[in-house]
Amino acid sequence: MRLAELSERSGVSTATIKYYLREGLLPAGRRISATQADYDDAHLRRLRLVRALIQIGRVPVATARQVLAYVDDDSLGQTIRLGAALWELPHEPEPDEEDPATAAARAEVDRLLELLGWATARELGALSPNHRVLTATLVRLGHLGYPMDAEALLPYAQGLGRLAELDLDRLETLPTPTEKVEAAVAAAVLFEPVLLCLRRLAQEEESARRFGLS
């Protein structure tokens, strides 16, 4: 398809597409003349991912570029490729190493991972931004009077382990490694809010079942 058709099918203006091309967020099309290039469905799929990152996820352009670099790096194994792309997404808060509670919270996170038997997560430890964010969040909860230890978190983590299986089952239906990583990145931005809403709807339903509507 030509640039105009790519714009029409994606809903992104040609000016914005050209900007994404200049910034290296969208790969160049196949050159067919000095002034024209041809684009395919892979460009359309990538363009939708770029929009999800920048417009919905509010990911800075430089960060989005690095995320997409890992998405496209087929020299990496699938697990490393997927993990590296997701790790590049913005994560906060970071642990305050001067806070005495940080070491205790980190120990609880490590104990939780041991209880779960999640060997890879234990090995990566604080190298993982998710490990660090969980540590920092537990510190904040403790300071606010809502402490959570490994035993309290365990059933939630076990449920999310099943959710991870569903996530990967869905990714396995996609035909190429690149599409798998693209879908995982898009889900991190677009699908996690869906899961949060479903959780809250489930809580409303369970509350009504237990206590009624009066």
C-alpha positions in Angstrom: 0.0 0.0 0.0 1.1 3.6 -0.5 1.6 6.1 2.3 -1.9 7.6 1.7 -3.5 4.2 2.1 -1.5 3.4 5.2 -2.7 6.7 6.6 -6.3 5.9 5.8 -6.2 2.4 7.2 -4.4 3.3 10.4 -6.2 6.6 11.1 -2.8 8.3 11.4 -2.0 11.4 9.4 0.7 11.2 6.7 2.6 13.9 8.6 2.7 11.8 11.7 3.7 8.7 9.8 6.6 10.6 8.2 7.6 11.7 11.7 7.6 8.2 13.0 9.7 7.1 10.0 12.3 9.9 10.7 12.4 8.9 14.3 13.1 5.3 13.5 9.8 4.1 15.1 8.5 2.7 11.8 10.7 0.9 9.4 11.1 2.3 5.9 8.9 1.0 3.2 10.1 -0.7 0.1 11.3 2.0 -2.3 9.6 1.9 -5.6 10.7 5.3 -7.0 12.7 8.3 -5.9 9.6 9.7 -4.1 7.4 6.7 -3.3 7.6 3.7 -1.1 5.4 0.7 -0.6 4.1 -0.5 2.8 2.6 -3.7 4.0 0.5 -5.1 6.8 3.6 -5.3 9.0 3.9 -1.6 8.8 0.2 -1.2 9.7 0.7 -3.5 12.7 3.8 -1.6 13.8 2.1 1.7 13.4 -0.7 0.6 15.7 1.8 -0.4 18.3 3.6 2.9 18.1 0.4 4.7 18.6 -0.4 2.5 21.6 3.0 3.3 23.1 3.0 7.0 22.5 -0.7 8.0 22.7 -2.0 5.6 25.3 1.0 4.6 27.2 2.5 8.1 27.1 5.9 6.5 26.4 8.5 9.0 25.3 9.7 8.7 21.7 13.3 7.8 22.7 12.0 5.0 25.1 9.6 3.8 22.4 12.5 3.6 20.0 14.5 1.4 22.4 11.4 -0.8 23.1 11.0 -1.4 19.4 14.7 -2.1 18.9 14.3 -5.1 21.2 11.1 -6.1 19.5 13.1 -6.3 16.2 16.3 -7.9 17.6 16.0 -11.4 16.3 19.5 -12.2 17.6 18.0 -12.6 21.1 16.2 -15.7 22.3 12.4 -15.3 22.7 12.4 -15.0 26.5 15.2 -12.4 26.5 13.7 -10.5 23.6 10.3 -10.3 25.2 11.7 -9.4 28.6 14.0 -6.7 27.3 11.2 -5.0 25.4 8.9 -5.0 28.4 11.7 -3.9 30.8 12.2 -0.8 28.6 8.7 0.4 29.3 8.5 3.1 32.0 8.4 1.7 35.5 8.0 3.5 38.8 8.5 3.9 41.7 12.1 2.9 42.2 13.2 1.7 45.7 14.6 4.3 48.1 17.8 2.6 49.2 18.2 5.1 52.1 14.9 3.9 53.6 15.6 1.1 56.2 12.3 -0.5 55.1 13.6 -1.2 51.6 15.8 -4.1 52.6 13.0 -5.8 54.5 10.6 -5.3 51.6 13.1 -6.7 49.1 13.6 -9.8 51.4 9.8 -10.3 51.4 9.7 -10.2 47.6 12.5 -12.7 47.4 10.7 -14.9 49.9 7.6 -14.7 47.8 9.4 -15.8 44.7 10.9 -18.7 46.6 7.4 -19.8 47.8 6.2 -19.6 44.3 9.1 -21.5 42.9 9.7 -18.8 40.3 13.4 -19.6 39.8 14.1 -17.1 36.9 12.5 -14.2 38.7 14.6 -15.1 41.8 17.8 -15.3 39.7 17.2 -11.9 38.1 16.2 -10.3 41.4 16.5 -6.5 41.5 17.8 -6.4 37.9 14.1 -6.7 37.0 12.2 -3.4 37.1 9.2 -5.3 38.2 11.1 -6.7 41.3 12.2 -3.1 42.1 8.7 -1.6 41.7 7.1 -4.3 43.8 9.8 -3.7 46.5 9.2 0.1 46.5 5.4 -0.4 46.5 5.6 -2.7 49.6 7.6 -0.1 51.4 4.9 2.5 50.6 2.1 0.2 51.8 4.0 -0.4 55.0 4.5 3.3 55.7 0.8 3.9 55.1 -0.2 1.2 57.6 -1.1 -1.5 55.1 1.8 -4.0 55.3 1.9 -7.0 53.0 4.2 -10.0 53.5 5.0 -12.9 51.3 2.2 -15.1 52.6 -0.4 -12.4 52.0 0.8 -11.9 48.4 1.1 -15.6 47.7 -2.5 -16.4 46.6 -2.6 -13.3 44.4 0.7 -14.3 42.7 -0.5 -17.8 42.2 -3.6 -16.5 40.4 -1.5 -14.2 38.3 0.7 -17.2 37.4 -2.4 -18.7 35.7 -3.0 -15.4 34.0 0.5 -15.5 32.6 -0.2 -18.9 31.2 -3.2 -17.5 29.4 -1.1 -14.6 28.1 1.5 -16.9 26.6 -1.1 -19.3 25.2 -2.5 -16.4 23.3 0.9 -15.2 22.1 1.7 -18.8 20.9 -1.2 -18.4 18.3 0.7 -15.7 16.5 2.9 -16.8 13.5 6.2 -15.0 14.1 8.5 -14.2 17.1 8.3 -10.5 16.2 4.5 -10.5 16.3 4.6 -12.3 19.6 6.8 -9.6 21.2 4.7 -6.8 19.5 1.5 -8.3 21.0 3.1 -8.6 24.5 4.2 -4.9 24.4 0.8 -3.8 23.2 -0.9 -5.8 25.9 1.2 -4.2 28.6 -0.1 -0.8 27.5 -3.6 -1.6 26.3 -4.8 -4.8 28.1 -3.6 -4.2 31.7 -6.3 -1.5 32.2 -8.9 -4.1 30.9 -7.7 -6.5 33.6 -8.0 -3.9 36.3 -11.6 -3.1 35.3 -12.5 -6.8 35.2 -11.0 -7.2 38.7 -13.1 -4.3 40.0 -16.2 -5.6 38.3 -15.6 -9.0 39.9 -15.3 -7.4 43.3 -18.6 -5.6 42.8 -20.2 -8.9 41.8 -18.7 -10.8 44.7 -19.7 -8.1 47.2 -23.3 -8.3 45.9 -23.3 -12.1 46.2 -22.1 -12.0 49.8 -23.8 -8.9 51.2 -26.7 -8.3 48.8 -27.6 -4.9 47.3 -29.3 -3.3 50.2 
